[in-house]
Amino acid sequence: MNTEQLLLDKFQGSPLLSIEQVADILHRSKDGLRITLSGNSELAQKLRDTRLKIGRRVYFKTQGIARLIDEASA
C-alpha cells in the first residue's frame, strides 16, 4: 500500500486535506505549519505547490502531500 492510499484511507478518501490534517500528518501545530508556509524554505515551496484555495479556505492535494512524504523518506 502506498503513501497516497494510506492518506486516502485515513481521511475517508478525500482528495483534499485541510491545514489541520496536514499539520497532523507532519506532526506540527496548525500555527507552526502556517509559519512554515510563510517562509522561503524548500519545504515551504513544496507545500505551496500542493496548496489550493477555495474561497477563504486553504486545502492541500492529498497526492502532493503523499509525494512530498515519499521524497523525504527516500
mmCIF file as gemmi writes it, N, C-alpha and C atoms, coordinates in Angstrom:
data_model
loop_
_atom_site.group_PDB
_atom_site.id
_atom_site.type_symbol
_atom_site.label_atom_id
_atom_site.label_alt_id
_atom_site.label_comp_id
_atom_site.label_asym_id
_atom_site.label_entity_id
_atom_site.label_seq_id
_atom_site.pdbx_PDB_ins_code
_atom_site.Cartn_x
_atom_site.Cartn_y
_atom_site.Cartn_z
_atom_site.occupancy
_atom_site.B_iso_or_equiv
_atom_site.pdbx_formal_charge
_atom_site.auth_seq_id
_atom_site.auth_asym_id
_atom_site.pdbx_PDB_model_num
ATOM 1 N N . MET Axp A 1 ? 0.86 -1.179 0 1 0 ? 1 A 1
ATOM 2 C CA . MET Axp A 1 ? 0 0 0 1 0 ? 1 A 1
ATOM 3 C C . MET Axp A 1 ? 0.903 1.238 0 1 0 ? 1 A 1
ATOM 4 N N . ASN Axp A 2 ? 0.631 2.16 -0.904 1 0 ? 2 A 1
ATOM 5 C CA . ASN Axp A 2 ? 1.485 3.344 -0.997 1 0 ? 2 A 1
ATOM 6 C C . ASN Axp A 2 ? 0.995 4.46 -0.075 1 0 ? 2 A 1
ATOM 7 N N . THR Axp A 3 ? 1.795 5.496 0.032 1 0 ? 3 A 1
ATOM 8 C CA . THR Axp A 3 ? 1.506 6.598 0.955 1 0 ? 3 A 1
ATOM 9 C C . THR Axp A 3 ? 0.199 7.292 0.603 1 0 ? 3 A 1
ATOM 10 N N . GLU Axp A 4 ? -0.025 7.512 -0.683 1 0 ? 4 A 1
ATOM 11 C CA . GLU Axp A 4 ? -1.26 8.188 -1.091 1 0 ? 4 A 1
ATOM 12 C C . GLU Axp A 4 ? -2.484 7.386 -0.662 1 0 ? 4 A 1
ATOM 13 N N . GLN Axp A 5 ? -2.444 6.082 -0.86 1 0 ? 5 A 1
ATOM 14 C CA . GLN Axp A 5 ? -3.576 5.237 -0.478 1 0 ? 5 A 1
ATOM 15 C C . GLN Axp A 5 ? -3.781 5.243 1.036 1 0 ? 5 A 1
ATOM 16 N N . LEU Axp A 6 ? -2.7 5.256 1.797 1 0 ? 6 A 1
ATOM 17 C CA . LEU Axp A 6 ? -2.813 5.322 3.256 1 0 ? 6 A 1
ATOM 18 C C . LEU Axp A 6 ? -3.491 6.619 3.697 1 0 ? 6 A 1
ATOM 19 N N . LEU Axp A 7 ? -3.099 7.739 3.073 1 0 ? 7 A 1
ATOM 20 C CA . LEU Axp A 7 ? -3.716 9.023 3.42 1 0 ? 7 A 1
ATOM 21 C C . LEU Axp A 7 ? -5.185 9.055 3.02 1 0 ? 7 A 1
ATOM 22 N N . LEU Axp A 8 ? -5.495 8.516 1.844 1 0 ? 8 A 1
ATOM 23 C CA . LEU Axp A 8 ? -6.891 8.479 1.406 1 0 ? 8 A 1
ATOM 24 C C . LEU Axp A 8 ? -7.736 7.64 2.362 1 0 ? 8 A 1
ATOM 25 N N . ASP Axp A 9 ? -7.197 6.51 2.805 1 0 ? 9 A 1
ATOM 26 C CA . ASP Axp A 9 ? -7.928 5.66 3.748 1 0 ? 9 A 1
ATOM 27 C C . ASP Axp A 9 ? -8.12 6.364 5.091 1 0 ? 9 A 1
ATOM 28 N N . LYS Axp A 10 ? -7.088 7.055 5.56 1 0 ? 10 A 1
ATOM 29 C CA . LYS Axp A 10 ? -7.162 7.723 6.859 1 0 ? 10 A 1
ATOM 30 C C . LYS Axp A 10 ? -8.176 8.862 6.853 1 0 ? 10 A 1
ATOM 31 N N . PHE Axp A 11 ? -8.285 9.568 5.733 1 0 ? 11 A 1
ATOM 32 C CA . PHE Axp A 11 ? -9.15 10.746 5.66 1 0 ? 11 A 1
ATOM 33 C C . PHE Axp A 11 ? -10.368 10.515 4.762 1 0 ? 11 A 1
ATOM 34 N N . GLN Axp A 12 ? -10.91 9.324 4.783 1 0 ? 12 A 1
ATOM 35 C CA . GLN Axp A 12 ? -12.157 8.96 4.118 1 0 ? 12 A 1
ATOM 36 C C . GLN Axp A 12 ? -12.159 9.255 2.617 1 0 ? 12 A 1
ATOM 37 N N . GLY Axp A 13 ? -11.042 9.056 1.955 1 0 ? 13 A 1
ATOM 38 C CA . GLY Axp A 13 ? -10.976 9.181 0.508 1 0 ? 13 A 1
ATOM 39 C C . GLY Axp A 13 ? -10.97 10.592 -0.032 1 0 ? 13 A 1
ATOM 40 N N . SER Axp A 14 ? -10.764 11.566 0.82 1 0 ? 14 A 1
ATOM 41 C CA . SER Axp A 14 ? -10.789 12.958 0.376 1 0 ? 14 A 1
ATOM 42 C C . SER Axp A 14 ? -9.544 13.294 -0.447 1 0 ? 14 A 1
ATOM 43 N N . PRO Axp A 15 ? -9.717 13.872 -1.651 1 0 ? 15 A 1
ATOM 44 C CA . PRO Axp A 15 ? -8.558 14.264 -2.464 1 0 ? 15 A 1
ATOM 45 C C . PRO Axp A 15 ? -7.896 15.549 -1.966 1 0 ? 15 A 1
ATOM 46 N N . LEU Axp A 16 ? -8.562 16.248 -1.04 1 0 ? 16 A 1
ATOM 47 C CA . LEU Axp A 16 ? -8.023 17.485 -0.48 1 0 ? 16 A 1
ATOM 48 C C . LEU Axp A 16 ? -7.928 17.363 1.034 1 0 ? 16 A 1
ATOM 49 N N . LEU Axp A 17 ? -6.867 17.932 1.592 1 0 ? 17 A 1
ATOM 50 C CA . LEU Axp A 17 ? -6.653 17.905 3.036 1 0 ? 17 A 1
ATOM 51 C C . LEU Axp A 17 ? -6.659 19.323 3.572 1 0 ? 17 A 1
ATOM 52 N N . SER Axp A 18 ? -7.24 19.498 4.738 1 0 ? 18 A 1
ATOM 53 C CA . SER Axp A 18 ? -7.244 20.818 5.379 1 0 ? 18 A 1
ATOM 54 C C . SER Axp A 18 ? -5.879 21.073 6.012 1 0 ? 18 A 1
ATOM 55 N N . ILE Axp A 19 ? -5.654 22.303 6.399 1 0 ? 19 A 1
ATOM 56 C CA . ILE Axp A 19 ? -4.381 22.649 7.047 1 0 ? 19 A 1
ATOM 57 C C . ILE Axp A 19 ? -4.23 21.892 8.368 1 0 ? 19 A 1
ATOM 58 N N . GLU Axp A 20 ? -5.337 21.64 9.061 1 0 ? 20 A 1
ATOM 59 C CA . GLU Axp A 20 ? -5.289 20.871 10.309 1 0 ? 20 A 1
ATOM 60 C C . GLU Axp A 20 ? -4.843 19.434 10.046 1 0 ? 20 A 1
ATOM 61 N N . GLN Axp A 21 ? -5.356 18.836 8.971 1 0 ? 21 A 1
ATOM 62 C CA . GLN Axp A 21 ? -4.997 17.461 8.644 1 0 ? 21 A 1
ATOM 63 C C . GLN Axp A 21 ? -3.53 17.353 8.235 1 0 ? 21 A 1
ATOM 64 N N . VAL Axp A 22 ? -3.055 18.309 7.44 1 0 ? 22 A 1
ATOM 65 C CA . VAL Axp A 22 ? -1.648 18.295 7.024 1 0 ? 22 A 1
ATOM 66 C C . VAL Axp A 22 ? -0.744 18.506 8.238 1 0 ? 22 A 1
ATOM 67 N N . ALA Axp A 23 ? -1.124 19.396 9.128 1 0 ? 23 A 1
ATOM 68 C CA . ALA Axp A 23 ? -0.343 19.62 10.347 1 0 ? 23 A 1
ATOM 69 C C . ALA Axp A 23 ? -0.259 18.328 11.16 1 0 ? 23 A 1
ATOM 70 N N . ASP Axp A 24 ? -1.362 17.596 11.245 1 0 ? 24 A 1
ATOM 71 C CA . ASP Axp A 24 ? -1.382 16.323 11.967 1 0 ? 24 A 1
ATOM 72 C C . ASP Axp A 24 ? -0.449 15.311 11.3 1 0 ? 24 A 1
ATOM 73 N N . ILE Axp A 25 ? -0.488 15.226 9.987 1 0 ? 25 A 1
ATOM 74 C CA . ILE Axp A 25 ? 0.362 14.29 9.246 1 0 ? 25 A 1
ATOM 75 C C . ILE Axp A 25 ? 1.836 14.603 9.476 1 0 ? 25 A 1
ATOM 76 N N . LEU Axp A 26 ? 2.18 15.89 9.479 1 0 ? 26 A 1
ATOM 77 C CA . LEU Axp A 26 ? 3.574 16.314 9.619 1 0 ? 26 A 1
ATOM 78 C C . LEU Axp A 26 ? 4.001 16.501 11.077 1 0 ? 26 A 1
ATOM 79 N N . HIS Axp A 27 ? 3.104 16.176 12.01 1 0 ? 27 A 1
ATOM 80 C CA . HIS Axp A 27 ? 3.374 16.3 13.449 1 0 ? 27 A 1
ATOM 81 C C . HIS Axp A 27 ? 3.792 17.721 13.827 1 0 ? 27 A 1
ATOM 82 N N . ARG Axp A 28 ? 3.013 18.678 13.347 1 0 ? 28 A 1
ATOM 83 C CA . ARG Axp A 28 ? 3.232 20.089 13.66 1 0 ? 28 A 1
ATOM 84 C C . ARG Axp A 28 ? 1.922 20.674 14.152 1 0 ? 28 A 1
ATOM 85 N N . SER Axp A 29 ? 2.013 21.819 14.792 1 0 ? 29 A 1
ATOM 86 C CA . SER Axp A 29 ? 0.781 22.521 15.148 1 0 ? 29 A 1
ATOM 87 C C . SER Axp A 29 ? 0.284 23.258 13.907 1 0 ? 29 A 1
ATOM 88 N N . LYS Axp A 30 ? -0.983 23.607 13.919 1 0 ? 30 A 1
ATOM 89 C CA . LYS Axp A 30 ? -1.571 24.346 12.803 1 0 ? 30 A 1
ATOM 90 C C . LYS Axp A 30 ? -0.845 25.668 12.599 1 0 ? 30 A 1
ATOM 91 N N . ASP Axp A 31 ? -0.575 26.375 13.688 1 0 ? 31 A 1
ATOM 92 C CA . ASP Axp A 31 ? 0.127 27.659 13.593 1 0 ? 31 A 1
ATOM 93 C C . ASP Axp A 31 ? 1.573 27.474 13.131 1 0 ? 31 A 1
ATOM 94 N N . GLY Axp A 32 ? 2.207 26.415 13.576 1 0 ? 32 A 1
ATOM 95 C CA . GLY Axp A 32 ? 3.57 26.132 13.134 1 0 ? 32 A 1
ATOM 96 C C . GLY Axp A 32 ? 3.64 25.877 11.641 1 0 ? 32 A 1
ATOM 97 N N . LEU Axp A 33 ? 2.636 25.183 11.116 1 0 ? 33 A 1
ATOM 98 C CA . LEU Axp A 33 ? 2.578 24.925 9.679 1 0 ? 33 A 1
ATOM 99 C C . LEU Axp A 33 ? 2.36 26.224 8.91 1 0 ? 33 A 1
ATOM 100 N N . ARG Axp A 34 ? 1.522 27.084 9.427 1 0 ? 34 A 1
ATOM 101 C CA . ARG Axp A 34 ? 1.302 28.381 8.775 1 0 ? 34 A 1
ATOM 102 C C . ARG Axp A 34 ? 2.588 29.208 8.739 1 0 ? 34 A 1
ATOM 103 N N . ILE Axp A 35 ? 3.358 29.172 9.823 1 0 ? 35 A 1
ATOM 104 C CA . ILE Axp A 35 ? 4.631 29.893 9.859 1 0 ? 35 A 1
ATOM 105 C C . ILE Axp A 35 ? 5.593 29.301 8.826 1 0 ? 35 A 1
ATOM 106 N N . THR Axp A 36 ? 5.634 27.982 8.735 1 0 ? 36 A 1
ATOM 107 C CA . THR Axp A 36 ? 6.478 27.329 7.737 1 0 ? 36 A 1
ATOM 108 C C . THR Axp A 36 ? 6.088 27.764 6.333 1 0 ? 36 A 1
ATOM 109 N N . LEU Axp A 37 ? 4.785 27.807 6.058 1 0 ? 37 A 1
ATOM 110 C CA . LEU Axp A 37 ? 4.305 28.199 4.73 1 0 ? 37 A 1
ATOM 111 C C . LEU Axp A 37 ? 4.666 29.634 4.376 1 0 ? 37 A 1
ATOM 112 N N . SER Axp A 38 ? 4.791 30.489 5.367 1 0 ? 38 A 1
ATOM 113 C CA . SER Axp A 38 ? 5.106 31.889 5.094 1 0 ? 38 A 1
ATOM 114 C C . SER Axp A 38 ? 6.594 32.105 4.833 1 0 ? 38 A 1
ATOM 115 N N . GLY Axp A 39 ? 7.412 31.099 5.107 1 0 ? 39 A 1
ATOM 116 C CA . GLY Axp A 39 ? 8.854 31.22 4.907 1 0 ? 39 A 1
ATOM 117 C C . GLY Axp A 39 ? 9.271 30.915 3.481 1 0 ? 39 A 1
ATOM 118 N N . ASN Axp A 40 ? 10.579 30.884 3.262 1 0 ? 40 A 1
ATOM 119 C CA . ASN Axp A 40 ? 11.134 30.631 1.93 1 0 ? 40 A 1
ATOM 120 C C . ASN Axp A 40 ? 11.917 29.326 1.863 1 0 ? 40 A 1
ATOM 121 N N . SER Axp A 41 ? 11.655 28.407 2.772 1 0 ? 41 A 1
ATOM 122 C CA . SER Axp A 41 ? 12.397 27.151 2.792 1 0 ? 41 A 1
ATOM 123 C C . SER Axp A 41 ? 11.943 26.234 1.653 1 0 ? 41 A 1
ATOM 124 N N . GLU Axp A 42 ? 12.72 25.194 1.437 1 0 ? 42 A 1
ATOM 125 C CA . GLU Axp A 42 ? 12.38 24.214 0.403 1 0 ? 42 A 1
ATOM 126 C C . GLU Axp A 42 ? 11.055 23.517 0.741 1 0 ? 42 A 1
ATOM 127 N N . LEU Axp A 43 ? 10.866 23.192 2.016 1 0 ? 43 A 1
ATOM 128 C CA . LEU Axp A 43 ? 9.61 22.572 2.447 1 0 ? 43 A 1
ATOM 129 C C . LEU Axp A 43 ? 8.427 23.494 2.181 1 0 ? 43 A 1
ATOM 130 N N . ALA Axp A 44 ? 8.583 24.767 2.489 1 0 ? 44 A 1
ATOM 131 C CA . ALA Axp A 44 ? 7.501 25.73 2.267 1 0 ? 44 A 1
ATOM 132 C C . ALA Axp A 44 ? 7.134 25.791 0.793 1 0 ? 44 A 1
ATOM 133 N N . GLN Axp A 45 ? 8.131 25.795 -0.08 1 0 ? 45 A 1
ATOM 134 C CA . GLN Axp A 45 ? 7.86 25.858 -1.52 1 0 ? 45 A 1
ATOM 135 C C . GLN Axp A 45 ? 7.122 24.605 -1.988 1 0 ? 45 A 1
ATOM 136 N N . LYS Axp A 46 ? 7.549 23.445 -1.51 1 0 ? 46 A 1
ATOM 137 C CA . LYS Axp A 46 ? 6.888 22.198 -1.905 1 0 ? 46 A 1
ATOM 138 C C . LYS Axp A 46 ? 5.45 22.148 -1.393 1 0 ? 46 A 1
ATOM 139 N N . LEU Axp A 47 ? 5.225 22.626 -0.172 1 0 ? 47 A 1
ATOM 140 C CA . LEU Axp A 47 ? 3.861 22.663 0.363 1 0 ? 47 A 1
ATOM 141 C C . LEU Axp A 47 ? 2.995 23.644 -0.412 1 0 ? 47 A 1
ATOM 142 N N . ARG Axp A 48 ? 3.557 24.796 -0.76 1 0 ? 48 A 1
ATOM 143 C CA . ARG Axp A 48 ? 2.79 25.787 -1.527 1 0 ? 48 A 1
ATOM 144 C C . ARG Axp A 48 ? 2.417 25.259 -2.906 1 0 ? 48 A 1
ATOM 145 N N . ASP Axp A 49 ? 3.248 24.393 -3.478 1 0 ? 49 A 1
ATOM 146 C CA . ASP Axp A 49 ? 2.944 23.807 -4.783 1 0 ? 49 A 1
ATOM 147 C C . ASP Axp A 49 ? 1.71 22.907 -4.729 1 0 ? 49 A 1
ATOM 148 N N . THR Axp A 50 ? 1.409 22.345 -3.565 1 0 ? 50 A 1
ATOM 149 C CA . THR Axp A 50 ? 0.247 21.462 -3.433 1 0 ? 50 A 1
ATOM 150 C C . THR Axp A 50 ? -0.981 22.191 -2.898 1 0 ? 50 A 1
ATOM 151 N N . ARG Axp A 51 ? -0.832 23.48 -2.592 1 0 ? 51 A 1
ATOM 152 C CA . ARG Axp A 51 ? -1.91 24.259 -1.965 1 0 ? 51 A 1
ATOM 153 C C . ARG Axp A 51 ? -2.972 24.642 -2.991 1 0 ? 51 A 1
ATOM 154 N N . LEU Axp A 52 ? -4.205 24.661 -2.522 1 0 ? 52 A 1
ATOM 155 C CA . LEU Axp A 52 ? -5.344 25.048 -3.346 1 0 ? 52 A 1
ATOM 156 C C . LEU Axp A 52 ? -6.279 25.878 -2.48 1 0 ? 52 A 1
ATOM 157 N N . LYS Axp A 53 ? -6.603 27.081 -2.937 1 0 ? 53 A 1
ATOM 158 C CA . LYS Axp A 53 ? -7.519 27.937 -2.177 1 0 ? 53 A 1
ATOM 159 C C . LYS Axp A 53 ? -8.911 27.839 -2.79 1 0 ? 53 A 1
ATOM 160 N N . ILE Axp A 54 ? -9.885 27.618 -1.942 1 0 ? 54 A 1
ATOM 161 C CA . ILE Axp A 54 ? -11.289 27.624 -2.346 1 0 ? 54 A 1
ATOM 162 C C . ILE Axp A 54 ? -11.956 28.657 -1.457 1 0 ? 54 A 1
ATOM 163 N N . GLY Axp A 55 ? -12.236 29.805 -2.042 1 0 ? 55 A 1
ATOM 164 C CA . GLY Axp A 55 ? -12.73 30.921 -1.247 1 0 ? 55 A 1
ATOM 165 C C . GLY Axp A 55 ? -11.642 31.355 -0.288 1 0 ? 55 A 1
ATOM 166 N N . ARG Axp A 56 ? -11.986 31.408 0.983 1 0 ? 56 A 1
ATOM 167 C CA . ARG Axp A 56 ? -11.007 31.783 2.012 1 0 ? 56 A 1
ATOM 168 C C . ARG Axp A 56 ? -10.294 30.58 2.605 1 0 ? 56 A 1
ATOM 169 N N . ARG Axp A 57 ? -10.746 29.402 2.251 1 0 ? 57 A 1
ATOM 170 C CA . ARG Axp A 57 ? -10.182 28.185 2.838 1 0 ? 57 A 1
ATOM 171 C C . ARG Axp A 57 ? -8.977 27.693 2.043 1 0 ? 57 A 1
ATOM 172 N N . VAL Axp A 58 ? -8.031 27.111 2.765 1 0 ? 58 A 1
ATOM 173 C CA . VAL Axp A 58 ? -6.819 26.581 2.153 1 0 ? 58 A 1
ATOM 174 C C . VAL Axp A 58 ? -6.829 25.065 2.296 1 0 ? 58 A 1
ATOM 175 N N . TYR Axp A 59 ? -6.621 24.38 1.177 1 0 ? 59 A 1
ATOM 176 C CA . TYR Axp A 59 ? -6.545 22.923 1.166 1 0 ? 59 A 1
ATOM 177 C C . TYR Axp A 59 ? -5.248 22.505 0.488 1 0 ? 59 A 1
ATOM 178 N N . PHE Axp A 60 ? -4.88 21.257 0.693 1 0 ? 60 A 1
ATOM 179 C CA . PHE Axp A 60 ? -3.683 20.701 0.083 1 0 ? 60 A 1
ATOM 180 C C . PHE Axp A 60 ? -4.075 19.417 -0.632 1 0 ? 60 A 1
ATOM 181 N N . LYS Axp A 61 ? -3.48 19.186 -1.79 1 0 ? 61 A 1
ATOM 182 C CA . LYS Axp A 61 ? -3.781 17.984 -2.566 1 0 ? 61 A 1
ATOM 183 C C . LYS Axp A 61 ? -3.156 16.776 -1.872 1 0 ? 61 A 1
ATOM 184 N N . THR Axp A 62 ? -3.977 15.771 -1.628 1 0 ? 62 A 1
ATOM 185 C CA . THR Axp A 62 ? -3.511 14.552 -0.959 1 0 ? 62 A 1
ATOM 186 C C . THR Axp A 62 ? -2.369 13.919 -1.738 1 0 ? 62 A 1
ATOM 187 N N . GLN Axp A 63 ? -2.496 13.887 -3.046 1 0 ? 63 A 1
ATOM 188 C CA . GLN Axp A 63 ? -1.464 13.302 -3.896 1 0 ? 63 A 1
ATOM 189 C C . GLN Axp A 63 ? -0.129 14.03 -3.723 1 0 ? 63 A 1
ATOM 190 N N . GLY Axp A 64 ? -0.164 15.35 -3.644 1 0 ? 64 A 1
ATOM 191 C CA . GLY Axp A 64 ? 1.052 16.138 -3.471 1 0 ? 64 A 1
ATOM 192 C C . GLY Axp A 64 ? 1.7 15.921 -2.114 1 0 ? 64 A 1
ATOM 193 N N . ILE Axp A 65 ? 0.883 15.832 -1.068 1 0 ? 65 A 1
ATOM 194 C CA . ILE Axp A 65 ? 1.417 15.587 0.281 1 0 ? 65 A 1
ATOM 195 C C . ILE Axp A 65 ? 2.046 14.196 0.344 1 0 ? 65 A 1
ATOM 196 N N . ALA Axp A 66 ? 1.399 13.206 -0.278 1 0 ? 66 A 1
ATOM 197 C CA . ALA Axp A 66 ? 1.95 11.849 -0.305 1 0 ? 66 A 1
ATOM 198 C C . ALA Axp A 66 ? 3.285 11.833 -1.044 1 0 ? 66 A 1
ATOM 199 N N . ARG Axp A 67 ? 3.373 12.552 -2.157 1 0 ? 67 A 1
ATOM 200 C CA . ARG Axp A 67 ? 4.616 12.623 -2.922 1 0 ? 67 A 1
ATOM 201 C C . ARG Axp A 67 ? 5.725 13.274 -2.083 1 0 ? 67 A 1
ATOM 202 N N . LEU Axp A 68 ? 5.376 14.334 -1.363 1 0 ? 68 A 1
ATOM 203 C CA . LEU Axp A 68 ? 6.338 15.032 -0.512 1 0 ? 68 A 1
ATOM 204 C C . LEU Axp A 68 ? 6.883 14.089 0.568 1 0 ? 68 A 1
ATOM 205 N N . ILE Axp A 69 ? 6.01 13.301 1.172 1 0 ? 69 A 1
ATOM 206 C CA . ILE Axp A 69 ? 6.426 12.336 2.203 1 0 ? 69 A 1
ATOM 207 C C . ILE Axp A 69 ? 7.328 11.265 1.596 1 0 ? 69 A 1
ATOM 208 N N . ASP Axp A 70 ? 6.947 10.768 0.411 1 0 ? 70 A 1
ATOM 209 C CA . ASP Axp A 70 ? 7.754 9.738 -0.247 1 0 ? 70 A 1
ATOM 210 C C . ASP Axp A 70 ? 9.146 10.26 -0.606 1 0 ? 70 A 1
ATOM 211 N N . GLU Axp A 71 ? 9.228 11.503 -1.078 1 0 ? 71 A 1
ATOM 212 C CA . GLU Axp A 71 ? 10.528 12.099 -1.416 1 0 ? 71 A 1
ATOM 213 C C . GLU Axp A 71 ? 11.401 12.243 -0.171 1 0 ? 71 A 1
ATOM 214 N N . ALA Axp A 72 ? 10.791 12.619 0.936 1 0 ? 72 A 1
ATOM 215 C CA . ALA Axp A 72 ? 11.546 12.83 2.171 1 0 ? 72 A 1
ATOM 216 C C . ALA Axp A 72 ? 12.058 11.514 2.753 1 0 ? 72 A 1
ATOM 217 N N . SER Axp A 73 ? 11.316 10.435 2.546 1 0 ? 73 A 1
ATOM 218 C CA . SER Axp A 73 ? 11.713 9.157 3.136 1 0 ? 73 A 1
ATOM 219 C C . SER Axp A 73 ? 12.592 8.331 2.206 1 0 ? 73 A 1
ATOM 220 N N . ALA Axp A 74 ? 12.81 8.806 0.997 1 0 ? 74 A 1
ATOM 221 C CA . ALA Axp A 74 ? 13.639 8.05 0.031 1 0 ? 74 A 1
ATOM 222 C C . ALA Axp A 74 ? 15.111 8.302 0.239 1 0 ? 74 A 1
